[in-house]
Amino acid sequence: MKILVIEDNENVASMIEMFFLKEGIKGEFIQDGIAGYERAKQEQWDCLIIDWMLPGMDGISICRKIREKNKTVPIIMLTAKDTESDQVLGLEMGADDYVTKPFSPLALMARIRAVTRRSQSQPSKKVNSNTNTIETPHFKVNKDTREVLLDGKSVTNLTPKEFDLLYHFLQHPRQVFSREQLLDKVWGYDFYGDDRTVDVHIKRLRNKLGSSEQPFFKTVWGVGYKFEESADGLKKQTEETPPNENRYEN
């Protein structure tokens, strides 16, 4: 993998660089925000790791400007900010994930593998196929083209992670998932103790897709979340998933 790291803290950058060498990852490190943004545009990267606070241009601005030109490159934000509003802002600007400082290199590597694996599994171009299309009373979602229709209207403001989470719930209507299970199934890495990532994404999906009359994503207190529509069942699901009879406990 070839990863660009925009991080002005030399200690953090050195720690990441040492771990990259151990993992056989080619890393390039830049300390200035403007220089990092220009470098990000010059090549095709497997992943971008961007610090929130940078000289020249802050990480949020870099993320937003990159997403205007590149919708698919995986972006992980490094941040000392751990409030929900900060996390929401980063995700809204297009970040796929965030890691709160101080962090474990193992946790960072798990997130890198997860976001790059999803990126590599996506088709390089849109295909006119219904192979991975799910249609419900309100939604029509195509996994291959990453297109979402809600009551016939196109939804274009979902981040890559929000799309993945929506698609997962549509595959398993009315099934309850804990935060840890969603991290494993959607994020693709083992749970490292910060389950607020799930809460932030659920909140964003509720704001973008639901309403007070039809929230879609419902909290099951003490357990987790489930997706539910008022109409009964799926009209069509061309990517079949077997029923799951498991019952999840706290």
C-alpha positions in Angstrom: 0.0 0.0 0.0 1.0 3.6 -0.6 -0.2 6.0 2.1 0.1 9.7 2.5 0.3 11.0 6.1 -0.2 14.7 6.7 0.8 15.2 10.3 2.9 18.0 11.9 3.7 16.2 15.1 7.1 14.6 14.6 6.6 12.0 17.4 3.3 10.8 16.0 4.7 10.7 12.4 7.8 8.8 13.6 5.6 6.2 15.4 3.4 5.7 12.3 6.5 5.5 10.0 8.1 2.8 12.2 4.9 0.7 12.1 4.6 1.2 8.3 8.1 -0.2 7.9 7.2 -3.2 10.0 4.0 -3.8 7.9 5.7 -3.2 4.5 3.7 -0.1 3.8 5.2 2.7 1.7 4.5 5.9 3.6 5.1 9.5 2.6 5.0 12.1 5.4 4.3 15.8 5.1 4.0 18.3 8.0 2.3 21.3 6.3 -1.4 21.3 5.3 -1.1 23.2 2.0 1.9 21.1 0.9 0.0 17.9 2.0 -3.1 18.9 0.0 -1.0 19.6 -3.1 0.8 16.2 -2.8 -2.5 14.4 -2.2 -3.7 15.6 -5.6 -0.6 14.6 -7.5 -0.8 10.8 -7.2 -3.2 7.9 -6.6 -3.0 6.9 -2.9 -4.4 3.8 -1.2 -5.2 5.9 1.8 -4.8 9.4 3.2 -4.2 10.0 6.9 -4.8 13.6 7.9 -4.3 15.4 11.2 -7.1 17.7 12.2 -4.8 20.6 13.3 -2.1 21.5 10.7 -0.2 24.6 9.8 -1.1 26.2 6.5 -4.5 24.4 6.0 -6.4 22.4 8.6 -7.3 18.8 8.1 -11.0 19.4 7.8 -10.4 21.8 4.9 -8.1 19.3 3.2 -10.7 16.6 3.6 -13.4 18.7 2.1 -11.4 19.9 -0.9 -10.2 16.4 -1.7 -13.7 15.0 -1.6 -14.8 17.7 -4.1 -12.4 16.0 -6.6 -12.1 12.4 -5.4 -15.1 10.6 -3.9 -13.4 7.2 -3.3 -9.9 7.6 -1.8 -10.1 6.4 1.8 -9.5 9.2 4.4 -8.8 8.7 8.1 -8.7 11.7 10.3 -6.3 11.9 13.3 -7.7 14.2 16.0 -7.3 15.1 19.6 -10.9 16.4 19.5 -13.2 13.7 20.9 -16.6 15.5 21.2 -19.5 14.3 19.1 -19.8 17.6 17.2 -16.2 17.4 16.1 -16.6 13.8 15.0 -19.8 14.7 13.0 -17.9 17.6 11.3 -15.1 15.3 10.2 -17.5 12.7 8.9 -19.7 15.3 7.2 -16.6 16.6 5.3 -16.1 13.2 3.8 -13.7 11.3 6.2 -14.3 7.5 6.3 -13.1 7.1 9.8 -11.3 8.9 12.6 -8.7 7.9 15.2 -8.6 9.9 18.5 -5.2 10.7 19.9 -3.5 9.1 21.7 -4.0 5.9 19.8 -2.5 2.5 19.4 -0.7 1.7 16.1 -2.6 -1.6 16.0 -5.9 0.3 16.1 -4.8 2.6 13.3 -3.6 -0.3 11.2 -7.0 -2.1 11.7 -8.8 1.0 10.4 -6.4 1.4 7.5 -7.0 -2.2 6.4 -10.7 -1.8 6.8 -11.1 1.4 4.7 -8.6 0.2 2.0 -10.3 -3.2 1.7 -13.6 -1.6 1.1 -12.1 0.7 -1.5 -10.4 -2.1 -3.4 -13.5 -4.2 -3.4 -15.5 -1.4 -5.2 -15.8 -1.6 -9.0 -13.8 1.0 -10.9 -16.8 2.1 -12.9 -20.5 2.0 -12.7 -22.3 -1.0 -14.0 -25.9 -1.3 -15.2 -26.7 -4.3 -13.1 -29.3 -5.2 -10.5 -27.2 -7.9 -9.0 -26.6 -6.0 -5.8 -29.8 -4.0 -5.7 -32.1 -3.9 -2.7 -35.6 -2.4 -3.0 -37.8 -1.7 0.0 -41.1 0.3 0.3 -39.0 3.5 0.7 -35.5 2.7 -0.6 -33.8 1.5 -3.7 -30.1 1.0 -3.2 -27.5 -0.3 -5.7 -24.3 -1.5 -4.2 -22.3 -1.5 -7.4 -23.2 2.0 -8.5 -23.4 3.3 -4.9 -26.8 5.0 -5.8 -29.5 5.6 -3.3 -33.1 6.5 -4.0 -35.4 7.5 -1.1 -39.1 7.6 -2.2 -37.9 7.9 -5.8 -35.5 10.8 -5.1 -31.8 10.5 -5.4 -29.7 10.8 -2.2 -26.2 12.1 -3.0 -24.9 13.4 0.3 -24.0 10.1 2.0 -20.4 9.5 2.9 -18.9 6.1 1.9 -19.3 4.8 5.4 -22.9 6.0 5.7 -23.7 4.1 2.5 -22.1 0.9 3.8 -24.1 1.2 7.1 -27.4 1.8 5.3 -26.8 -1.1 2.9 -26.0 -3.4 5.8 -29.2 -2.5 7.6 -31.3 -2.9 4.4 -29.8 -6.4 4.1 -31.1 -7.3 7.6 -34.4 -5.5 8.2 -35.6 -5.5 11.8 -32.6 -7.3 13.0 -30.9 -5.8 16.1 -27.2 -5.2 16.0 -25.0 -4.1 18.8 -22.4 -1.4 18.3 -19.6 -3.9 18.4 -21.3 -6.1 15.8 -21.7 -3.1 13.5 -18.1 -2.2 13.9 -17.1 -5.7 12.9 -19.6 -6.1 10.0 -19.5 -2.6 8.5 -16.1 -1.2 9.6 -14.4 -4.5 9.3 -12.1 -4.3 12.3 -12.2 -5.7 15.8 -13.7 -3.5 18.5 -11.1 -1.3 20.2 -13.3 0.4 22.8 -14.7 3.5 21.0 -18.2 2.7 19.9 -19.2 6.3 19.5 -18.2 6.0 15.8 -21.4 4.0 15.3 -23.6 6.5 17.2 -22.3 9.4 15.1 -23.0 7.6 11.9 -26.5 6.5 13.0 -27.3 10.1 14.0 -26.1 11.4 10.6 -28.2 8.8 8.7 -31.3 9.7 10.8 -30.8 13.4 9.9 -30.2 12.8 6.2 -32.8 10.0 5.6 -35.4 9.9 8.3 -38.0 12.1 9.9 -39.9 12.2 13.2 -42.7 10.3 11.5 -40.4 7.7 10.0 -37.0 7.5 11.7 -36.0 4.2 10.0 -33.0 3.6 12.4 -34.4 2.8 15.8 -32.6 2.4 19.1 -33.1 -0.8 21.0 -32.2 0.3 24.5 -29.4 -1.7 26.1 -28.7 -3.6 22.9 -28.1 -1.4 19.8 -29.9 -0.4 16.6 -32.2 -1.8 14.0 -33.7 -0.7 10.7 -37.4 -0.8 10.3 -40.0 0.6 7.9 -43.7 1.0 8.4 -44.6 -1.2 5.4 -44.2 -4.9 5.7 -41.0 -6.5 4.5 -38.9 -6.0 1.4 -40.5 -5.8 -2.0 -37.4 -7.2 -3.6 -33.9 -8.1 -2.6 -31.8 -9.5 -5.4 -28.8 -10.1 -3.2 -30.2 -12.7 -0.9 -29.0 -13.0 2.7 -30.0 -15.9 4.9 -32.2 -15.2 7.9 -30.4 -14.9 11.1 -32.1 -16.3 14.2 -29.5 -15.1 16.7 -30.6 -13.0 19.6 -28.2 -10.5 20.9 -27.7 -9.7 24.6 -26.0 -6.9 26.4 
